[in-house]
């Protein structure tokens, strides 16, 4: 019985090691942006988030005003 548990533990350990080896191999294939690209992409994301948050805020203000007007 003990040998069966040990074999299962060893099999699980080998699968875990294989998983992390695969992860490391995939990370080596990733195209990492250089500093200039990273700054550009970050700027695009920040601007997009600001635009979307302003749009949501404007819609919230509009709808809350409409509901307040209707319930009045």
Predicted model as a PDB file, atoms N, CA, C, CB and O in Angstrom, pLDDT in the B-factor column:
MODEL        1                                                                  
ATOM      1  N   UNK A   1       0.820  -1.188   0.000  1.00 52.00           N  
ATOM      2  CA  UNK A   1       0.000   0.000   0.000  1.00 52.00           C  
ATOM      3  C   UNK A   1       0.867   1.256   0.000  1.00 52.00           C  
ATOM      4  CB  UNK A   1      -0.935  -0.004   1.201  1.00 52.00           C  
ATOM      5  O   UNK A   1       0.561   2.226  -0.694  1.00 52.00           O  
ATOM      6  N   UNK A   2       1.944   1.237   0.775  1.00 56.00           N  
ATOM      7  CA  UNK A   2       2.818   2.405   0.862  1.00 56.00           C  
ATOM      8  C   UNK A   2       3.510   2.670  -0.475  1.00 56.00           C  
ATOM      9  CB  UNK A   2       3.862   2.210   1.969  1.00 56.00           C  
ATOM     10  O   UNK A   2       3.720   3.824  -0.849  1.00 56.00           O  
ATOM     11  N   UNK A   3       3.861   1.610  -1.187  1.00 72.00           N  
ATOM     12  CA  UNK A   3       4.540   1.807  -2.457  1.00 72.00           C  
ATOM     13  C   UNK A   3       3.598   2.426  -3.495  1.00 72.00           C  
ATOM     14  CB  UNK A   3       5.096   0.476  -2.971  1.00 72.00           C  
ATOM     15  O   UNK A   3       4.036   3.181  -4.363  1.00 72.00           O  
ATOM     16  N   UNK A   4       2.308   2.105  -3.404  1.00 72.00           N  
ATOM     17  CA  UNK A   4       1.348   2.690  -4.328  1.00 72.00           C  
ATOM     18  C   UNK A   4       1.235   4.194  -4.083  1.00 72.00           C  
ATOM     19  CB  UNK A   4      -0.031   2.011  -4.183  1.00 72.00           C  
ATOM     20  O   UNK A   4       1.198   4.973  -5.036  1.00 72.00           O  
ATOM     21  N   UNK A   5       1.182   4.608  -2.824  1.00 80.00           N  
ATOM     22  CA  UNK A   5       1.113   6.036  -2.494  1.00 80.00           C  
ATOM     23  C   UNK A   5       2.374   6.767  -2.918  1.00 80.00           C  
ATOM     24  CB  UNK A   5       0.886   6.227  -0.998  1.00 80.00           C  
ATOM     25  O   UNK A   5       2.316   7.889  -3.420  1.00 80.00           O  
ATOM     26  N   UNK A   6       3.503   6.128  -2.713  1.00 82.00           N  
ATOM     27  CA  UNK A   6       4.771   6.737  -3.109  1.00 82.00           C  
ATOM     28  C   UNK A   6       4.830   6.901  -4.631  1.00 82.00           C  
ATOM     29  CB  UNK A   6       5.961   5.884  -2.612  1.00 82.00           C  
ATOM     30  O   UNK A   6       5.307   7.921  -5.131  1.00 82.00           O  
ATOM     31  N   UNK A   7       4.351   5.907  -5.354  1.00 80.00           N  
ATOM     32  CA  UNK A   7       4.356   5.982  -6.811  1.00 80.00           C  
ATOM     33  C   UNK A   7       3.425   7.099  -7.294  1.00 80.00           C  
ATOM     34  CB  UNK A   7       3.935   4.629  -7.422  1.00 80.00           C  
ATOM     35  O   UNK A   7       3.746   7.815  -8.243  1.00 80.00           O  
ATOM     36  N   UNK A   8       2.275   7.239  -6.637  1.00 85.00           N  
ATOM     37  CA  UNK A   8       1.344   8.309  -7.012  1.00 85.00           C  
ATOM     38  C   UNK A   8       1.944   9.682  -6.728  1.00 85.00           C  
ATOM     39  CB  UNK A   8       0.013   8.150  -6.260  1.00 85.00           C  
ATOM     40  O   UNK A   8       1.787  10.607  -7.525  1.00 85.00           O  
ATOM     41  N   UNK A   9       2.631   9.816  -5.594  1.00 83.00           N  
ATOM     42  CA  UNK A   9       3.281  11.084  -5.260  1.00 83.00           C  
ATOM     43  C   UNK A   9       4.374  11.417  -6.266  1.00 83.00           C  
ATOM     44  CB  UNK A   9       3.867  11.031  -3.845  1.00 83.00           C  
ATOM     45  O   UNK A   9       4.510  12.564  -6.690  1.00 83.00           O  
ATOM     46  N   UNK A  10       5.154  10.403  -6.645  1.00 85.00           N  
ATOM     47  CA  UNK A  10       6.225  10.625  -7.603  1.00 85.00           C  
ATOM     48  C   UNK A  10       5.654  11.018  -8.968  1.00 85.00           C  
ATOM     49  CB  UNK A  10       7.098   9.369  -7.729  1.00 85.00           C  
ATOM     50  O   UNK A  10       6.209  11.878  -9.653  1.00 85.00           O  
ATOM     51  N   UNK A  11       4.547  10.386  -9.357  1.00 86.00           N  
ATOM     52  CA  UNK A  11       3.901  10.704 -10.627  1.00 86.00           C  
ATOM     53  C   UNK A  11       3.376  12.139 -10.607  1.00 86.00           C  
ATOM     54  CB  UNK A  11       2.752   9.712 -10.916  1.00 86.00           C  
ATOM     55  O   UNK A  11       3.510  12.866 -11.592  1.00 86.00           O  
ATOM     56  N   UNK A  12       2.779  12.543  -9.488  1.00 84.00           N  
ATOM     57  CA  UNK A  12       2.263  13.905  -9.368  1.00 84.00           C  
ATOM     58  C   UNK A  12       3.409  14.913  -9.407  1.00 84.00           C  
ATOM     59  CB  UNK A  12       1.451  14.064  -8.067  1.00 84.00           C  
ATOM     60  O   UNK A  12       3.289  15.967 -10.032  1.00 84.00           O  
ATOM     61  N   UNK A  13       4.494  14.600  -8.755  1.00 89.00           N  
ATOM     62  CA  UNK A  13       5.661  15.484  -8.750  1.00 89.00           C  
ATOM     63  C   UNK A  13       6.228  15.626 -10.159  1.00 89.00           C  
ATOM     64  CB  UNK A  13       6.743  14.951  -7.791  1.00 89.00           C  
ATOM     65  O   UNK A  13       6.592  16.724 -10.578  1.00 89.00           O  
ATOM     66  N   UNK A  14       6.303  14.527 -10.878  1.00 91.00           N  
ATOM     67  CA  UNK A  14       6.821  14.580 -12.254  1.00 91.00           C  
ATOM     68  C   UNK A  14       5.907  15.409 -13.150  1.00 91.00           C  
ATOM     69  CB  UNK A  14       6.971  13.158 -12.830  1.00 91.00           C  
ATOM     70  O   UNK A  14       6.391  16.164 -13.994  1.00 91.00           O  
ATOM     71  N   UNK A  15       4.589  15.278 -12.977  1.00 92.00           N  
ATOM     72  CA  UNK A  15       3.654  16.083 -13.772  1.00 92.00           C  
ATOM     73  C   UNK A  15       3.816  17.565 -13.455  1.00 92.00           C  
ATOM     74  CB  UNK A  15       2.200  15.642 -13.513  1.00 92.00           C  
ATOM     75  O   UNK A  15       3.771  18.403 -14.356  1.00 92.00           O  
ATOM     76  N   UNK A  16       4.003  17.889 -12.180  1.00 92.00           N  
ATOM     77  CA  UNK A  16       4.180  19.278 -11.772  1.00 92.00           C  
ATOM     78  C   UNK A  16       5.470  19.855 -12.365  1.00 92.00           C  
ATOM     79  CB  UNK A  16       4.201  19.387 -10.236  1.00 92.00           C  
ATOM     80  O   UNK A  16       5.486  20.986 -12.851  1.00 92.00           O  
ATOM     81  N   UNK A  17       6.529  19.080 -12.321  1.00 94.00           N  
ATOM     82  CA  UNK A  17       7.792  19.523 -12.906  1.00 94.00           C  
ATOM     83  C   UNK A  17       7.647  19.735 -14.416  1.00 94.00           C  
ATOM     84  CB  UNK A  17       8.905  18.498 -12.614  1.00 94.00           C  
ATOM     85  O   UNK A  17       8.159  20.713 -14.962  1.00 94.00           O  
ATOM     86  N   UNK A  18       6.955  18.823 -15.078  1.00 95.00           N  
ATOM     87  CA  UNK A  18       6.751  18.945 -16.522  1.00 95.00           C  
ATOM     88  C   UNK A  18       5.923  20.189 -16.836  1.00 95.00           C  
ATOM     89  CB  UNK A  18       6.057  17.682 -17.083  1.00 95.00           C  
ATOM     90  O   UNK A  18       6.183  20.878 -17.822  1.00 95.00           O  
ATOM     91  N   UNK A  19       4.933  20.473 -16.001  1.00 95.00           N  
ATOM     92  CA  UNK A  19       4.106  21.665 -16.207  1.00 95.00           C  
ATOM     93  C   UNK A  19       4.960  22.923 -16.144  1.00 95.00           C  
ATOM     94  CB  UNK A  19       2.981  21.733 -15.158  1.00 95.00           C  
ATOM     95  O   UNK A  19       4.871  23.777 -17.026  1.00 95.00           O  
ATOM     96  N   UNK A  20       5.786  23.045 -15.110  1.00 96.00           N  
ATOM     97  CA  UNK A  20       6.613  24.245 -14.972  1.00 96.00           C  
ATOM     98  C   UNK A  20       7.681  24.340 -16.043  1.00 96.00           C  
ATOM     99  CB  UNK A  20       7.262  24.273 -13.612  1.00 96.00           C  
ATOM    100  O   UNK A  20       8.039  25.442 -16.458  1.00 96.00           O  
ATOM    101  N   UNK A  21       8.198  23.211 -16.501  1.00 96.00           N  
ATOM    102  CA  UNK A  21       9.136  23.234 -17.630  1.00 96.00           C  
ATOM    103  C   UNK A  21       8.436  23.770 -18.877  1.00 96.00           C  
ATOM    104  CB  UNK A  21       9.711  21.815 -17.899  1.00 96.00           C  
ATOM    105  O   UNK A  21       9.014  24.557 -19.627  1.00 96.00           O  
ATOM    106  N   UNK A  22       7.200  23.346 -19.096  1.00 96.00           N  
ATOM    107  CA  UNK A  22       6.429  23.835 -20.227  1.00 96.00           C  
ATOM    108  C   UNK A  22       6.153  25.330 -20.121  1.00 96.00           C  
ATOM    109  CB  UNK A  22       5.124  23.075 -20.333  1.00 96.00           C  
ATOM    110  O   UNK A  22       6.227  26.053 -21.115  1.00 96.00           O  
ATOM    111  N   UNK A  23       5.835  25.790 -18.910  1.00 97.00           N  
ATOM    112  CA  UNK A  23       5.593  27.221 -18.698  1.00 97.00           C  
ATOM    113  C   UNK A  23       6.848  28.019 -19.026  1.00 97.00           C  
ATOM    114  CB  UNK A  23       5.150  27.494 -17.242  1.00 97.00           C  
ATOM    115  O   UNK A  23       6.768  29.030 -19.724  1.00 97.00           O  
ATOM    116  N   UNK A  24       7.986  27.591 -18.543  1.00 96.00           N  
ATOM    117  CA  UNK A  24       9.238  28.298 -18.813  1.00 96.00           C  
ATOM    118  C   UNK A  24       9.561  28.302 -20.310  1.00 96.00           C  
ATOM    119  CB  UNK A  24      10.391  27.658 -18.027  1.00 96.00           C  
ATOM    120  O   UNK A  24      10.034  29.307 -20.840  1.00 96.00           O  
ATOM    121  N   UNK A  25       9.309  27.189 -20.985  1.00 96.00           N  
ATOM    122  CA  UNK A  25       9.555  27.139 -22.429  1.00 96.00           C  
ATOM    123  C   UNK A  25       8.646  28.110 -23.179  1.00 96.00           C  
ATOM    124  CB  UNK A  25       9.347  25.713 -22.957  1.00 96.00           C  
ATOM    125  O   UNK A  25       9.081  28.751 -24.136  1.00 96.00           O  
ATOM    126  N   UNK A  26       7.379  28.224 -22.749  1.00 96.00           N  
ATOM    127  CA  UNK A  26       6.464  29.163 -23.406  1.00 96.00           C  
ATOM    128  C   UNK A  26       6.868  30.609 -23.121  1.00 96.00           C  
ATOM    129  CB  UNK A  26       5.017  28.916 -22.942  1.00 96.00           C  
ATOM    130  O   UNK A  26       6.735  31.466 -23.994  1.00 96.00           O  
ATOM    131  N   UNK A  27       7.357  30.891 -21.918  1.00 95.00           N  
ATOM    132  CA  UNK A  27       7.785  32.252 -21.598  1.00 95.00           C  
ATOM    133  C   UNK A  27       8.997  32.675 -22.425  1.00 95.00           C  
ATOM    134  CB  UNK A  27       8.108  32.364 -20.114  1.00 95.00           C  
ATOM    135  O   UNK A  27       9.186  33.862 -22.690  1.00 95.00           O  
ATOM    136  N   UNK A  28       9.808  31.716 -22.830  1.00 94.00           N  
ATOM    137  CA  UNK A  28      10.954  32.041 -23.684  1.00 94.00           C  
ATOM    138  C   UNK A  28      10.501  32.460 -25.083  1.00 94.00           C  
ATOM    139  CB  UNK A  28      11.907  30.839 -23.778  1.00 94.00           C  
ATOM    140  O   UNK A  28      11.227  33.165 -25.784  1.00 94.00           O  
ATOM    141  N   UNK A  29       9.294  32.026 -25.497  1.00 95.00           N  
ATOM    142  CA  UNK A  29       8.785  32.346 -26.823  1.00 95.00           C  
ATOM    143  C   UNK A  29       8.085  33.707 -26.868  1.00 95.00           C  
ATOM    144  CB  UNK A  29       7.831  31.265 -27.279  1.00 95.00           C  
ATOM    145  O   UNK A  29       7.791  34.222 -27.947  1.00 95.00           O  
ATOM    146  N   UNK A  30       7.824  34.278 -25.710  1.00 93.00           N  
ATOM    147  CA  UNK A  30       7.071  35.530 -25.646  1.00 93.00           C  
ATOM    148  C   UNK A  30       7.913  36.672 -26.184  1.00 93.00           C  
ATOM    149  CB  UNK A  30       6.623  35.829 -24.203  1.00 93.00           C  
ATOM    150  O   UNK A  30       9.103  36.777 -25.888  1.00 93.00           O  
ATOM    151  N   UNK A  31       7.275  37.534 -26.986  1.00 92.00           N  
ATOM    152  CA  UNK A  31       7.942  38.742 -27.480  1.00 92.00           C  
ATOM    153  C   UNK A  31       7.731  39.835 -26.445  1.00 92.00           C  
ATOM    154  CB  UNK A  31       7.393  39.179 -28.893  1.00 92.00           C  
ATOM    155  O   UNK A  31       6.627  40.364 -26.317  1.00 92.00           O  
ATOM    156  N   UNK A  32       8.771  40.175 -25.712  1.00 91.00           N  
ATOM    157  CA  UNK A  32       8.672  41.184 -24.675  1.00 91.00           C  
ATOM    158  C   UNK A  32       8.914  42.560 -25.300  1.00 91.00           C  
ATOM    159  CB  UNK A  32       9.684  40.902 -23.526  1.00 91.00           C  
ATOM    160  O   UNK A  32       9.879  42.738 -26.043  1.00 91.00           O  
ATOM    161  N   UNK A  33       8.045  43.538 -25.005  1.00 94.00           N  
ATOM    162  CA  UNK A  33       8.222  44.865 -25.603  1.00 94.00           C  
ATOM    163  C   UNK A  33       9.434  45.583 -25.012  1.00 94.00           C  
ATOM    164  CB  UNK A  33       6.960  45.715 -25.400  1.00 94.00           C  
ATOM    165  O   UNK A  33       9.814  45.360 -23.862  1.00 94.00           O  
ATOM    166  N   UNK A  34      10.029  46.453 -25.834  1.00 96.00           N  
ATOM    167  CA  UNK A  34      11.116  47.257 -25.293  1.00 96.00           C  
ATOM    168  C   UNK A  34      10.518  48.441 -24.518  1.00 96.00           C  
ATOM    169  CB  UNK A  34      12.067  47.753 -26.436  1.00 96.00           C  
ATOM    170  O   UNK A  34       9.297  48.583 -24.438  1.00 96.00           O  
ATOM    171  N   UNK A  35      11.373  49.275 -23.957  1.00 97.00           N  
ATOM    172  CA  UNK A  35      10.922  50.351 -23.085  1.00 97.00           C  
ATOM    173  C   UNK A  35       9.994  51.341 -23.799  1.00 97.00           C  
ATOM    174  CB  UNK A  35      12.118  51.084 -22.526  1.00 97.00           C  
ATOM    175  O   UNK A  35       8.986  51.772 -23.239  1.00 97.00           O  
ATOM    176  N   UNK A  36      10.346  51.695 -25.035  1.00 97.00           N  
ATOM    177  CA  UNK A  36       9.535  52.653 -25.790  1.00 97.00           C  
ATOM    178  C   UNK A  36       8.140  52.092 -26.073  1.00 97.00           C  
ATOM    179  CB  UNK A  36      10.234  53.020 -27.109  1.00 97.00           C  
ATOM    180  O   UNK A  36       7.144  52.798 -25.917  1.00 97.00           O  
ATOM    181  N   UNK A  37       8.069  50.837 -26.485  1.00 97.00           N  
ATOM    182  CA  UNK A  37       6.778  50.203 -26.732  1.00 97.00           C  
ATOM    183  C   UNK A  37       5.958  50.110 -25.452  1.00 97.00           C  
ATOM    184  CB  UNK A  37       6.974  48.814 -27.331  1.00 97.00           C  
ATOM    185  O   UNK A  37       4.749  50.337 -25.467  1.00 97.00           O  
ATOM    186  N   UNK A  38       6.608  49.779 -24.358  1.00 97.00           N  
ATOM    187  CA  UNK A  38       5.914  49.652 -23.084  1.00 97.00           C  
ATOM    188  C   UNK A  38       5.305  50.981 -22.654  1.00 97.00           C  
ATOM    189  CB  UNK A  38       6.868  49.140 -22.010  1.00 97.00           C  
ATOM    190  O   UNK A  38       4.170  51.018 -22.179  1.00 97.00           O  
ATOM    191  N   UNK A  39       6.041  52.058 -22.816  1.00 97.00           N  
ATOM    192  CA  UNK A  39       5.531  53.386 -22.460  1.00 97.00           C  
ATOM    193  C   UNK A  39       4.354  53.744 -23.367  1.00 97.00           C  
ATOM    194  CB  UNK A  39       6.654  54.461 -22.573  1.00 97.00           C  
ATOM    195  O   UNK A  39       3.351  54.278 -22.894  1.00 97.00           O  
ATOM    196  N   UNK A  40       4.467  53.456 -24.657  1.00 98.00           N  
ATOM    197  CA  UNK A  40       3.383  53.744 -25.601  1.00 98.00           C  
ATOM    198  C   UNK A  40       2.132  52.954 -25.244  1.00 98.00           C  
ATOM    199  CB  UNK A  40       3.818  53.421 -27.038  1.00 98.00           C  
ATOM    200  O   UNK A  40       1.040  53.519 -25.179  1.00 98.00           O  
ATOM    201  N   UNK A  41       2.280  51.664 -25.014  1.00 97.00           N  
ATOM    202  CA  UNK A  41       1.131  50.818 -24.686  1.00 97.00           C  
ATOM    203  C   UNK A  41       0.488  51.248 -23.370  1.00 97.00           C  
ATOM    204  CB  UNK A  41       1.558  49.346 -24.605  1.00 97.00           C  
ATOM    205  O   UNK A  41      -0.737  51.246 -23.246  1.00 97.00           O  
ATOM    206  N   UNK A  42       1.305  51.614 -22.398  1.00 98.00           N  
ATOM    207  CA  UNK A  42       0.771  52.073 -21.115  1.00 98.00           C  
ATOM    208  C   UNK A  42      -0.023  53.358 -21.305  1.00 98.00           C  
ATOM    209  CB  UNK A  42       1.909  52.291 -20.096  1.00 98.00           C  
ATOM    210  O   UNK A  42      -1.097  53.514 -20.724  1.00 98.00           O  
ATOM    211  N   UNK A  43       0.491  54.271 -22.106  1.00 98.00           N  
ATOM    212  CA  UNK A  43      -0.224  55.516 -22.391  1.00 98.00           C  
ATOM    213  C   UNK A  43      -1.559  55.264 -23.066  1.00 98.00           C  
ATOM    214  CB  UNK A  43       0.623  56.420 -23.261  1.00 98.00           C  
ATOM    215  O   UNK A  43      -2.561  55.895 -22.728  1.00 98.00           O  
ATOM    216  N   UNK A  44      -1.575  54.341 -24.019  1.00 98.00           N  
ATOM    217  CA  UNK A  44      -2.823  54.004 -24.712  1.00 98.00           C  
ATOM    218  C   UNK A  44      -3.839  53.440 -23.724  1.00 98.00           C  
ATOM    219  CB  UNK A  44      -2.561  52.988 -25.849  1.00 98.00           C  
ATOM    220  O   UNK A  44      -5.014  53.805 -23.767  1.00 98.00           O  
ATOM    221  N   UNK A  45      -3.404  52.570 -22.852  1.00 98.00           N  
ATOM    222  CA  UNK A  45      -4.316  51.969 -21.874  1.00 98.00           C  
ATOM    223  C   UNK A  45      -4.855  53.027 -20.914  1.00 98.00           C  
ATOM    224  CB  UNK A  45      -3.602  50.854 -21.087  1.00 98.00           C  
ATOM    225  O   UNK A  45      -6.050  53.032 -20.617  1.00 98.00           O  
ATOM    226  N   UNK A  46      -4.004  53.912 -20.429  1.00 98.00           N  
ATOM    227  CA  UNK A  46      -4.439  54.952 -19.493  1.00 98.00           C  
ATOM    228  C   UNK A  46      -5.451  55.878 -20.164  1.00 98.00           C  
ATOM    229  CB  UNK A  46      -3.229  55.763 -18.977  1.00 98.00           C  
ATOM    230  O   UNK A  46      -6.470  56.213 -19.560  1.00 98.00           O  
ATOM    231  N   UNK A  47      -5.189  56.294 -21.390  1.00 98.00           N  
ATOM    232  CA  UNK A  47      -6.121  57.169 -22.108  1.00 98.00           C  
ATOM    233  C   UNK A  47      -7.449  56.457 -22.333  1.00 98.00           C  
ATOM    234  CB  UNK A  47      -5.520  57.619 -23.458  1.00 98.00           C  
ATOM    235  O   UNK A  47      -8.509  57.047 -22.126  1.00 98.00           O  
ATOM    236  N   UNK A  48      -7.405  55.211 -22.749  1.00 98.00           N  
ATOM    237  CA  UNK A  48      -8.629  54.450 -22.981  1.00 98.00           C  
ATOM    238  C   UNK A  48      -9.442  54.310 -21.704  1.00 98.00           C  
ATOM    239  CB  UNK A  48      -8.301  53.073 -23.544  1.00 98.00           C  
ATOM    240  O   UNK A  48     -10.663  54.466 -21.730  1.00 98.00           O  
ATOM    241  N   UNK A  49      -8.788  54.018 -20.592  1.00 98.00           N  
ATOM    242  CA  UNK A  49      -9.491  53.889 -19.310  1.00 98.00           C  
ATOM    243  C   UNK A  49     -10.131  55.217 -18.930  1.00 98.00           C  
ATOM    244  CB  UNK A  49      -8.525  53.420 -18.196  1.00 98.00           C  
ATOM    245  O   UNK A  49     -11.271  55.235 -18.465  1.00 98.00           O  
ATOM    246  N   UNK A  50      -9.428  56.323 -19.117  1.00 98.00           N  
ATOM    247  CA  UNK A  50     -10.002  57.633 -18.810  1.00 98.00           C  
ATOM    248  C   UNK A  50     -11.214  57.938 -19.680  1.00 98.00           C  
ATOM    249  CB  UNK A  50      -8.953  58.721 -18.989  1.00 98.00           C  
ATOM    250  O   UNK A  50     -12.223  58.436 -19.180  1.00 98.00           O  
ATOM    251  N   UNK A  51     -11.129  57.647 -20.971  1.00 98.00           N  
ATOM    252  CA  UNK A  51     -12.256  57.903 -21.875  1.00 98.00           C  
ATOM    253  C   UNK A  51     -13.463  57.060 -21.479  1.00 98.00           C  
ATOM    254  CB  UNK A  51     -11.858  57.609 -23.336  1.00 98.00           C  
ATOM    255  O   UNK A  51     -14.581  57.571 -21.420  1.00 98.00           O  
ATOM    256  N   UNK A  52     -13.254  55.804 -21.214  1.00 98.00           N  
ATOM    257  CA  UNK A  52     -14.370  54.926 -20.845  1.00 98.00           C  
ATOM    258  C   UNK A  52     -14.960  55.347 -19.502  1.00 98.00           C  
ATOM    259  CB  UNK A  52     -13.907  53.455 -20.786  1.00 98.00           C  
ATOM    260  O   UNK A  52     -16.180  55.333 -19.336  1.00 98.00           O  
ATOM    261  N   UNK A  53     -14.116  55.720 -18.545  1.00 98.00           N  
ATOM    262  CA  UNK A  53     -14.647  56.144 -17.243  1.00 98.00           C  
ATOM    263  C   UNK A  53     -15.435  57.442 -17.372  1.00 98.00           C  
ATOM    264  CB  UNK A  53     -13.505  56.321 -16.227  1.00 98.00           C  
ATOM    265  O   UNK A  53     -16.447  57.614 -16.692  1.00 98.00           O  
ATOM    266  N   UNK A  54     -14.994  58.358 -18.229  1.00 98.00           N  
ATOM    267  CA  UNK A  54     -15.764  59.584 -18.465  1.00 98.00           C  
ATOM    268  C   UNK A  54     -17.100  59.275 -19.137  1.00 98.00           C  
ATOM    269  CB  UNK A  54     -14.957  60.564 -19.329  1.00 98.00           C  
ATOM    270  O   UNK A  54     -18.116  59.880 -18.794  1.00 98.00           O  
ATOM    271  N   UNK A  55     -17.112  58.346 -20.083  1.00 98.00           N  
ATOM    272  CA  UNK A  55     -18.359  57.968 -20.758  1.00 98.00           C  
ATOM    273  C   UNK A  55     -19.333  57.331 -19.763  1.00 98.00           C  
ATOM    274  CB  UNK A  55     -18.072  56.991 -21.927  1.00 98.00           C  
ATOM    275  O   UNK A  55     -20.523  57.646 -19.776  1.00 98.00           O  
ATOM    276  N   UNK A  56     -18.844  56.452 -18.916  1.00 98.00           N  
ATOM    277  CA  UNK A  56     -19.703  55.815 -17.920  1.00 98.00           C  
ATOM    278  C   UNK A  56     -20.214  56.851 -16.927  1.00 98.00           C  
ATOM    279  CB  UNK A  56     -18.945  54.694 -17.182  1.00 98.00           C  
ATOM    280  O   UNK A  56     -21.383  56.814 -16.541  1.00 98.00           O  
ATOM    281  N   UNK A  57     -19.355  57.770 -16.512  1.00 98.00           N  
ATOM    282  CA  UNK A  57     -19.780  58.825 -15.588  1.00 98.00           C  
ATOM    283  C   UNK A  57     -20.856  59.705 -16.216  1.00 98.00           C  
ATOM    284  CB  UNK A  57     -18.580  59.685 -15.166  1.00 98.00           C  
ATOM    285  O   UNK A  57     -21.828  60.064 -15.551  1.00 98.00           O  
ATOM    286  N   UNK A  58     -20.692  60.056 -17.491  1.00 98.00           N  
ATOM    287  CA  UNK A  58     -21.680  60.888 -18.175  1.00 98.00           C  
ATOM    288  C   UNK A  58     -23.021  60.160 -18.287  1.00 98.00           C  
ATOM    289  CB  UNK A  58     -21.172  61.284 -19.572  1.00 98.00           C  
ATOM    290  O   UNK A  58     -24.073  60.759 -18.065  1.00 98.00           O  
ATOM    291  N   UNK A  59     -22.985  58.878 -18.630  1.00 98.00           N  
ATOM    292  CA  UNK A  59     -24.228  58.107 -18.711  1.00 98.00           C  
ATOM    293  C   UNK A  59     -24.881  57.973 -17.339  1.00 98.00           C  
ATOM    294  CB  UNK A  59     -23.958  56.717 -19.303  1.00 98.00           C  
ATOM    295  O   UNK A  59     -26.105  58.053 -17.230  1.00 98.00           O  
ATOM    296  N   UNK A  60     -24.096  57.775 -16.308  1.00 98.00           N  
ATOM    297  CA  UNK A  60     -24.630  57.687 -14.950  1.00 98.00           C  
ATOM    298  C   UNK A  60     -25.298  59.001 -14.555  1.00 98.00           C  
ATOM    299  CB  UNK A  60     -23.513  57.333 -13.950  1.00 98.00           C  
ATOM    300  O   UNK A  60     -26.398  59.003 -14.003  1.00 98.00           O  
ATOM    301  N   UNK A  61     -24.638  60.100 -14.836  1.00 98.00           N  
ATOM    302  CA  UNK A  61     -25.201  61.412 -14.519  1.00 98.00           C  
ATOM    303  C   UNK A  61     -26.503  61.642 -15.284  1.00 98.00           C  
ATOM    304  CB  UNK A  61     -24.189  62.525 -14.845  1.00 98.00           C  
ATOM    305  O   UNK A  61     -27.479  62.145 -14.727  1.00 98.00           O  
ATOM    306  N   UNK A  62     -26.508  61.266 -16.576  1.00 97.00           N  
ATOM    307  CA  UNK A  62     -27.693  61.439 -17.413  1.00 97.00           C  
ATOM    308  C   UNK A  62     -28.861  60.593 -16.911  1.00 97.00           C  
ATOM    309  CB  UNK A  62     -27.373  61.078 -18.862  1.00 97.00           C  
ATOM    310  O   UNK A  62     -29.970  61.100 -16.739  1.00 97.00           O  
ATOM    311  N   UNK A  63     -28.616  59.319 -16.679  1.00 97.00           N  
ATOM    312  CA  UNK A  63     -29.697  58.434 -16.244  1.00 97.00           C  
ATOM    313  C   UNK A  63     -30.192  58.772 -14.845  1.00 97.00           C  
ATOM    314  CB  UNK A  63     -29.237  56.993 -16.286  1.00 97.00           C  
ATOM    315  O   UNK A  63     -31.391  58.694 -14.580  1.00 97.00           O  
ATOM    316  N   UNK A  64     -29.295  59.142 -13.955  1.00 97.00           N  
ATOM    317  CA  UNK A  64     -29.760  59.507 -12.606  1.00 97.00           C  
ATOM    318  C   UNK A  64     -30.566  60.795 -12.655  1.00 97.00           C  
ATOM    319  CB  UNK A  64     -28.566  59.665 -11.636  1.00 97.00           C  
ATOM    320  O   UNK A  64     -31.521  60.949 -11.893  1.00 97.00           O  
ATOM    321  N   UNK A  65     -30.203  61.721 -13.533  1.00 96.00           N  
ATOM    322  CA  UNK A  65     -30.996  62.933 -13.704  1.00 96.00           C  
ATOM    323  C   UNK A  65     -32.373  62.632 -14.263  1.00 96.00           C  
ATOM    324  CB  UNK A  65     -30.277  63.905 -14.610  1.00 96.00           C  
ATOM    325  O   UNK A  65     -33.368  63.203 -13.816  1.00 96.00           O  
ATOM    326  N   UNK A  66     -32.437  61.727 -15.250  1.00 96.00           N  
ATOM    327  CA  UNK A  66     -33.716  61.341 -15.827  1.00 96.00           C  
ATOM    328  C   UNK A  66     -34.612  60.664 -14.785  1.00 96.00           C  
ATOM    329  CB  UNK A  66     -33.496  60.411 -17.021  1.00 96.00           C  
ATOM    330  O   UNK A  66     -35.799  60.972 -14.681  1.00 96.00           O  
ATOM    331  N   UNK A  67     -34.045  59.762 -14.037  1.00 95.00           N  
ATOM    332  CA  UNK A  67     -34.835  59.049 -13.009  1.00 95.00           C  
ATOM    333  C   UNK A  67     -35.296  60.040 -11.949  1.00 95.00           C  
ATOM    334  CB  UNK A  67     -34.001  57.897 -12.351  1.00 95.00           C  
ATOM    335  O   UNK A  67     -36.440  59.969 -11.500  1.00 95.00           O  
ATOM    336  N   UNK A  68     -34.441  60.950 -11.546  1.00 95.00           N  
ATOM    337  CA  UNK A  68     -34.811  61.956 -10.549  1.00 95.00           C  
ATOM    338  C   UNK A  68     -35.944  62.829 -11.098  1.00 95.00           C  
ATOM    339  CB  UNK A  68     -33.580  62.832 -10.162  1.00 95.00           C  
ATOM    340  O   UNK A  68     -36.875  63.159 -10.364  1.00 95.00           O  
ATOM    341  N   UNK A  69     -35.875  63.203 -12.374  1.00 94.00           N  
ATOM    342  CA  UNK A  69     -36.904  64.036 -13.004  1.00 94.00           C  
ATOM    343  C   UNK A  69     -38.244  63.277 -13.084  1.00 94.00           C  
ATOM    344  CB  UNK A  69     -36.446  64.475 -14.422  1.00 94.00           C  
ATOM    345  O   UNK A  69     -39.302  63.847 -12.820  1.00 94.00           O  
ATOM    346  N   UNK A  70     -38.182  61.982 -13.454  1.00 93.00           N  
ATOM    347  CA  UNK A  70     -39.398  61.176 -13.595  1.00 93.00           C  
ATOM    348  C   UNK A  70     -40.066  60.969 -12.229  1.00 93.00           C  
ATOM    349  CB  UNK A  70     -39.069  59.806 -14.247  1.00 93.00           C  
ATOM    350  O   UNK A  70     -41.287  61.076 -12.116  1.00 93.00           O  
ATOM    351  N   UNK A  71     -39.283  60.679 -11.207  1.00 92.00           N  
ATOM    352  CA  UNK A  71     -39.844  60.410  -9.890  1.00 92.00           C  
ATOM    353  C   UNK A  71     -40.281  61.661  -9.152  1.00 92.00           C  
ATOM    354  CB  UNK A  71     -38.852  59.674  -9.062  1.00 92.00           C  
ATOM    355  O   UNK A  71     -40.952  61.556  -8.125  1.00 92.00           O  
ATOM    356  N   UNK A  72     -39.938  62.789  -9.619  1.00 88.00           N  
ATOM    357  CA  UNK A  72     -40.267  64.048  -8.987  1.00 88.00           C  
ATOM    358  C   UNK A  72     -41.666  64.395  -9.114  1.00 88.00           C  
ATOM    359  CB  UNK A  72     -39.476  65.116  -9.519  1.00 88.00           C  
ATOM    360  O   UNK A  72     -42.089  65.442  -8.623  1.00 88.00           O  
TER     361      UNK A  72                                                      
ENDMDL                                                                          
END                                                                             
